[in-house]
Amino acid sequence: MSHPLFILDAGLNASLQQQLRQQIAKAILDHHIPLDLPLPSSRKLAKQLNVARNTVVLSYEHLLDDGYLIARERSGYFVNPDILENSVQLEPISDERHTLGTKPDWSSRFKLKPTQQTNITKPADWQNYQYPFIYGQFDSDLFPTNHWRECCRDNVSVPAIRSWAADHFVDDDPMLIEQIHTRVLPRRGVWAHPDEILITIGCQQGLYMLAQLLLDKDTVMGLEDPGFVDMRNIASLNPSKLKALPVDGEGLIVDAGLAECDCVYVTPSHQYPTTVTMPLDRRRKLLEMASQEDFLIIEDDYECEANFHQAPSPALKSLDKHGRVIYMGSFSKTLAPGLRIGYLVASKELIAEARSLRRLMLRHPPANNQRTIGLFIARGYYDALSATLVKSYQERHKIMAEALQQHMPGLAEQPTFGGSCYWVKGPAGLDARELKTLAAKQGILIEAGDIHFLAQPAPLNYFRLGYSSINAKYIEPGIAKLALIMHQLTTKPA
């Protein structure tokens, strides 16, 4: 193991041996020393600390006697795992050189407190649940492991490493930019020059940079209601004035309420979270109003690949003739959310500012990941994966529709255009937060819908059922069990 640095002070009343013994013991109790690796030899540690070897030997022997260490023949000293199961208190060593002072009052120093915002939370162990109707995760059975492994392997050849390992400063991987430019965006009807494309750490970073560049305390940010929680939280941090914009069965309602907005965030392909699709005539009306009232549009085209129709609706950006639409895309919903690679498409002027802002944050997303995805797209694997996902999601969509109709008749309307979830409106007396808690105890994961509403008080009877990460054979029995819990909740005595 790398040798931990213990700091000994000959000027204290405590001996060097006492100091070393206590510091090692504290490091063990604080879980700073791995269980499976030996402590440094007495010779090495004595040389590092510039003390007599006997000081270290005696310290180790005391720690062995006290149960902190165990000795393994020919291997050295290791942490005794049993000591970590007991609450052991160490007597502090007096330090007369210790300077007087106080800890900082962090609460008074924070200018922002993101922890006080309400955020979507998902169990880290969601894969251990039998019925994970959780949105935004992927099914490992559908992930193209062999193709991805091939691209990763080819990306660590000597020429490839020479290409991506150098500091790119503000530039993105040219192969990935070219693939987005020529193969990904055209499928959405978007024709953009390479200098109008910027790679981001997922869609999230792109939205955060846009908020930094476009919003201030006098800006009115229009948000779909219900809508994307993270965009609402990002906009409120910068800060800006938030305006709730109602949606209906065709997505964002385009009316006079948009006139006071400086920027509008919209999800036309799959309204988040209701999944409905904005029709072509409404998209054109939204663009016309943006020009008339002089506001910008942020289009989040998430899950655009999950299309069940032969002729998908074009992206809003594809209809934009005046550069008012800022387009956000991501590979999270298709490849895997853990890759954290997205892209921003906008006018050259905006991309230049975003690129400079990104440099201050992280220069550029990891170039090796960019190149691997570039190879994956260039070899046709991305198109093949998209086709696989559409086929699988369409099957699961149908199974869930039939299960909802059988077990929860009249509670859910079918999405009109693909996607990987259902937005369900439960009975008026249902509290989906309570439903979520009770369902989790039976291995069923759902998402309560109240968090998505900006206007308060939020309705409590909505919830979301995702099917991207659940095996098709578990959908119907999972819905049946969930329906039973709903029935128990809505029929219990007041």
N, C-alpha and C positions, 0 to 999 in steps of 0.2 A: 504494500500500500504506500501511497505518498505519505511522508512523515508529517504528522500534525506538529505545529509549532507551539510549544509551551513556553511561556515567558516567566522566567525565574528572576527574583530580585534579592540579591545578597544583603540588601539593606534592611530587610524586614526581620522581625523577631523570629518568625517561623524559619526553620531550616530549609535548605534547598530541597531536601528529600521530602519534607512535609508538603511544601508547595507543589512539587511535581506529583506527589501521590494524590493530592486533592484535585489538581487540575485534570489528571487522567480520569479520576473517578467522576468528576462533573461532566467531562466529555462523554463518558460512557452512559451516564444517566440521562443526558440530553440527546442520546441517540446520534452522536456525531461520529462515532467510530463503528465501522461495519462489523457485523458479527462473523462474516466468513473470511476475513482477512486478518493476518497476524499483526500484532503491534510491532513496531521497529525493534530490531535487536538492541540489547543494552549497549553494545559497542557503538552502533550507528547513532542512537539517540543521545548518548553521552557526547559524542563528537559534535553533533548538531547543536547541542545546548552548551557546549564548552564546560562540561562538569565532569567530575570523576565518574568512571564507569560504575564504581561501587554505589554511587548515589542512585543511579537508575536501577541497579540490581536490587537494592534494598526496597526501593519504591515498588517494583514489580512483585517482590515477595510479600510485602504488606498487603497489596491489592489482591494477591492470590489468597492469602489467609482470610481477608475480609469478604471474599466471595465475589469480587468484581471481575476477576480473571480466572481462566482455566488454562492449564498447561497441556500442550500436546507434544508427545515425544517427537523430536526431530523437526517440529514445525514451529514451536515458539508459543507465545502467549496470545490468547484470544479472549474476547469479551465473553463473560459468562451470561448466557441469555436469561438465566433464572433471576439475576439481579434486577433485570428490567421489569420483572413482574411485581416487585415489592416497592413500596414507597419509602425510599431511603433519603434521609435528610443529612446534609453535610454541614459540619461546623465551619463557619466562615473563618478564614485566616485574617487576623487584624492587619490592616494596611495603614500605618500612620502617615504614609505619603499620599494617601488618597485625598484628592482635592474636593473641597466642598462644592456642592452644586445641586441643581434640580433637573428633573427630566423635562423635556419640552412639552408644552400644552398643545398637542397636535390638533385638537378640535378647533382651537382659535387660529391655527395657521393655514388650514385647508381653505382654499378659495373655491374649490369645487368638492362636492361629496357624492360621487357616483354611487356609493354604497347605499345611499338613501333612496335611490330610484327603484321602481318595481321592474323586475326583469323576469323573462321566461327562464325557468329552471327545469333541468331534466336530470333524472338519476344517472350517475356515472356508470352504474351497473345495469343499465336498461336491457342489455343483452341477456341478462339472467332471468328476465321476466318472460313468462310463457306467452303472453299476449301484448307485445309492445306496439300499441297503436300510437306510436310516437312519431312526430313529424320531423323531417329534416335529417334523418339518419339513413344509412345505407344498408343494404342487404349484402353481407360478405359473400353469399353464394352467387350473386350476380356480378361481383367484381372480377374483371378480366385479369386474374393474377398472372397468368403466363405472358400475356402481351405486355403488362406493366413491368414485369420482371425483365423481359427482353429489352425494353426501352431504358430501364435503369442500368442494365448491364452495358449496353452500348454507350450510355452516357458517361461511363467511367473508363472509356478508352483513353489512351494518351492524348490524341488530338482533341477529344471532347473536353477533357480536363483542362487542357491549355486554353480552350476557348472560354469556358465558364468560370474557371477558378480565379481569374484576374479580377480586380476591382473595376466594375463597369460604371462607377460613379452614378450617373443618373440614367443610363441607358438600360433598356430591357433586352432580353434575348431576341435577336433578329429572327430566328426561326419561329418562335412562338408568335411574335407580332405578325409575321407573314402568314402563318396558318390562321390566325384570327381574322386577318385582313381578307384572305382569299377563300377560306373554307367555312369559318364559323359564322361571321357576320352576314355574308350573302344569303345564307339560308333564312335569315330573318329579314331579308330585303334591305339590309343596311350596307351601304357602300361608303367606306371611310378610307382616307389616306393613312399610311402607317404613322405619320406624325399627329394623327388625331386619336391614337390609341395609347393607353397607359395601363401597365399591369399593376395590380393592387394585391395586398394581402387579403384576399377574399373581397366580397362586395362591401363588407363592413368598413374596411379602411377607406374605400372610395367614398362612401357616404360621409364618413367623418371628415375627410379632406374637403368635400364640397361644402359641408356645414361651416368649416373654418374659413373657406374662401368667400362664401356667398351670404352668410347670415351674421347679423349683429342685433343689438337690442331693439332697433327700430324696424327690423325686417319681419314681415308676416309670412310664416311658413304654413302652407296648407297641407293638411294630412288627412288621408282617408280615415273614416271612422265607421266601423272598426278598421284598424290598420296595423302596420308593422311597429311593434313596441320599440325596437332598437332605434329606428329612425326618429321616433318621438323623443326618446331619451337623448339621442345625439343632438337634436335640434334644441332641446331645452337647456343643454349644458352650455351652449355657445354664447349667449342665449339668444332666443328670438321669440316673437309672439306666435303662439301656436293657434291655428284655426282648424277646428274639426269640420271636415267636409263629408257630408253623408253619401252613402252608396246605396244602390238598389240592385235589382236583378241583372243589371247591365254594367255594374261597376260604378265608378265615380260619377256622381250627378253633375253635369255641366250646366251651371246656372249663374245667376248674378253674384252668388256668394264667392265666386272665384276672383271677382274684380279687385278685391282689396289685398290679394295675395301677391307677394313678390316672387315666391317660388312655390311650386306644387309638387309633392311626391306622389307618384301614382304607380299602380301595378296593373296595367291593362290586360296582360295576357292571362294571368290568374290573380284576380283581386285577392290580396292578403288580408284576412284569412278566409274569406267566403268562397274563394275559387272561381267566381263568375268571370266571364270574359266580356270586355268592352267591345261592342260592335263597331264596324268600320265607320259608320256615319257619326257616331258619338266621338270617335277618335279625331275625325276631321273637325268636328265642332270644337273640341278642346284645343286643337292647334290654332284654329281661327281666333278663338277667344284669347289665347296666349299672346297673339300678335296685337289684337285690339287693345288688350288691357296691359300689355307689356310685362308679362311675368315669364319666368323660366319653368321648365318641366323636368323633373328627375324621373326617368323611366327605369324602374327596376324590373328587368325581364327575367326574373328567376323562373326556373323550371320550364323555360321555353321549349326544351327538347321533348318534354313529356306531353306530346300532342297526339290525340287519338283520331284526328281527322286528316284526311289526305290533303286538304287545302287549308293550312293554318292561317290565322289572321296575321298580317304583317306587323312587325314592331312599329310602335308609334314613331320611333326615330326614322323609319323608312319613309314616312309620309311628311317628314319635317323638311321644308324648303328654306327655312330662315335661320336654322341653327339654334332654335330655342330648346330643343330636347337634348338632355344629357343622359346618355344610355349607360346602364349598369348591367354587366353580365358576370357570371361566375361559373366555375367548374365544380363547385361544391355539391350541387344536387345531382350531377351526372357521374362524375368520377368518385369523389369522396370528400366529405366536409373537412377532414383533417388536413387536406393538401393546402387549403387556404390560398387559392389562387383565383383572382377575379380580374376584371378589366373594365376600364372606363373609356367611353367613346364620346367625344365632344369636339367643339371647335378648337382650332390650333391654339388660340389665345388662352382658353381655359386649361387645356392640357399642359401648356408651357408653365402656367402658374402652379398647377397641381404637381407637376414633375419637380419643380423647385421646392415645394412644400414637402413632398415625399422625401427628397434628399435630406431635409433637416430631421425627418423622423427616422428613416432607415436606409437612405440612399435608394435601394431597389430591393424587391423581393428576391429570395435566394435564386441565383442564376441556374444552379443545377436542377432545381425543381422546374423552372421555366423550360429548360431545354428538354427535360424528360417529357413534359406535356406536349411540347412542340413535336417531338418524335412520335408520340402516341397519336397525335392528330394527323401528322403527315403520312403515316403508314395506314391510315384508314381505320384504326382501331376505335377512334372516338365515334365515328359514324356507326360502326358495328355495335358499340356499346349502347348508343342512343336507341338504335332499333330494338335491341334486347330489352332495354328498360321500358320502352313504349309497349311492347308486347306483354311484358310481365305486369306492368301497371294497369294495362287495359283489362287483363284477366282479373287482377285483384279488385279493380274498380267495379267490375261486374259482380264479383262474388260479394263484395261489401254492399252493393246496392240491393242485391237479393236478400242478404241477411238483414239489412235495415228494414226492408219492406216486410220481411217475415216476423221479425222480433220487435221492431219499433215502427210500426206502420204510421206513415204521415209525419214523421219527425224530421226527415232529411230530404232535401231536394238534390237531384243529381247535378253535379257540376256540368256545365255546358261544353267544357273544353279541357280535357286532360287533367294534368296535375297528379298529386300523390296523396290527397287527403279529402275527407268530407268535413264540411262545416255543418254541425247539427244543432238545430234549435229544439231543445227539450220542452217538456210541459211547463206551463207558467210557474208552477210551484217548485220546480227543481232548482237546487243549488248545486251547480256543476263542481264547485270546489269540494263539497262534501262527497259528491259522487266520485271524484278523482281520488280522494283519500281512501274511501271504502274499496274502490276497485283495485287500487294498488295492493291492498292486503290479500287480494285473491289473484295476484299475478297479472293484473290488467293495467296497462299504462294508457292514460288519456290526458288531454290538456284542457283545463278549464278555459273558457273563452272570455271571461270578464276582463282579463288583463289587456285585451286588444282594443278596448273602447277608451277613447279620449274623453268624451262627454261623460259626466258623472251625475247621478249614480249609474253605474254600468249594469246592464241586465246580467243576471246570474245563471240563466238557463241555457247558455250556449256552450258547446264544447267541440273540440276538434279531434278527428280520428285519422291518423296517418296510416298508410299501408305500404310505405316504401321499405320498411325494415321488418315486416312480419311475413312469415311464410304463409302462402295462400291457404294451406290446410287448417291454419289456426284462426282464420278470420271469422268464419261462421260460429264456431263454438265460443269464441271470445265475445262476439256481439250478443250471443244468447245469454251468457253470464252477465254481461253489462246490463242488458235489458232487465234481467231479474233484479239486479241491485237498484236500478232506476225505479222499478215498480215498488220495491220495498220502501224507497225514500219518499215517493210521491203519494203513497197510500197510508203511511204511518200516521197515527193520531197527532193532531196539532198540540 
